Amino acid sequence: MLGHLFILLIKAYQRFLSPLLGQNCRFYPSCSQYAVECFDKYSVPKSFIKIGARLGKCHPWHPGGIDLP
């Protein structure tokens, strides 16, 4: 149930804020979509660990690419 709340917040971000920022993510799926998929697939604590690891890769020296949850 808590995971659904986080998904709702992420979906609101994707709909209202993300279009204003443009597409800058070097990964597929985007970081926000990756988070939604994690909350769908895993428990909330495990999702936060996986999302944190993904965000840790988000820097100019990482080549990016396909990174599925």
C-alpha positions in Angstrom: 0.0 0.0 0.0 2.9 2.4 0.8 4.4 1.4 -2.5 1.3 2.6 -4.3 1.6 6.0 -2.6 5.2 6.4 -3.9 4.0 5.3 -7.4 1.3 7.9 -7.3 3.9 10.6 -6.4 6.2 9.5 -9.1 3.4 9.5 -11.7 2.5 13.1 -10.7 6.2 14.1 -11.1 6.3 12.4 -14.6 3.1 14.2 -15.7 3.7 17.7 -14.4 7.4 18.3 -13.6 9.3 16.1 -15.9 8.1 17.7 -19.1 9.4 21.0 -17.9 12.9 19.6 -17.3 13.3 17.8 -20.6 14.7 14.3 -21.3 18.2 14.1 -19.7 18.3 10.6 -18.4 21.1 8.5 -19.9 19.4 5.2 -18.9 16.5 3.2 -20.3 14.0 3.1 -18.6 14.3 6.6 -17.2 15.1 6.8 -13.5 11.5 7.7 -12.5 10.1 4.8 -14.6 12.7 2.5 -13.0 11.4 3.6 -9.6 7.8 2.8 -10.5 8.9 -0.7 -11.8 10.8 -1.3 -8.5 7.8 -0.4 -6.4 5.7 -2.7 -8.5 8.1 -5.6 -8.3 9.8 -5.4 -4.9 9.0 -4.4 -1.3 9.4 -0.7 -0.3 12.8 -1.1 1.5 14.3 -3.2 -1.3 12.9 -0.7 -3.8 14.7 2.2 -2.1 18.0 0.3 -2.1 17.7 -0.5 -5.8 16.6 3.1 -6.6 19.5 4.5 -4.5 22.0 2.3 -6.4 20.5 3.5 -9.7 20.8 7.1 -8.7 24.4 6.5 -7.6 25.2 5.5 -11.2 23.8 8.8 -12.5 27.0 10.8 -13.1 28.8 12.1 -16.2 31.4 9.3 -16.3 28.8 6.4 -16.4 28.0 5.4 -20.0 24.3 4.7 -19.2 22.3 2.2 -21.3 19.7 -0.3 -20.5 19.3 -0.9 -16.8 16.2 -3.0 -15.9 15.0 -3.5 -12.2 
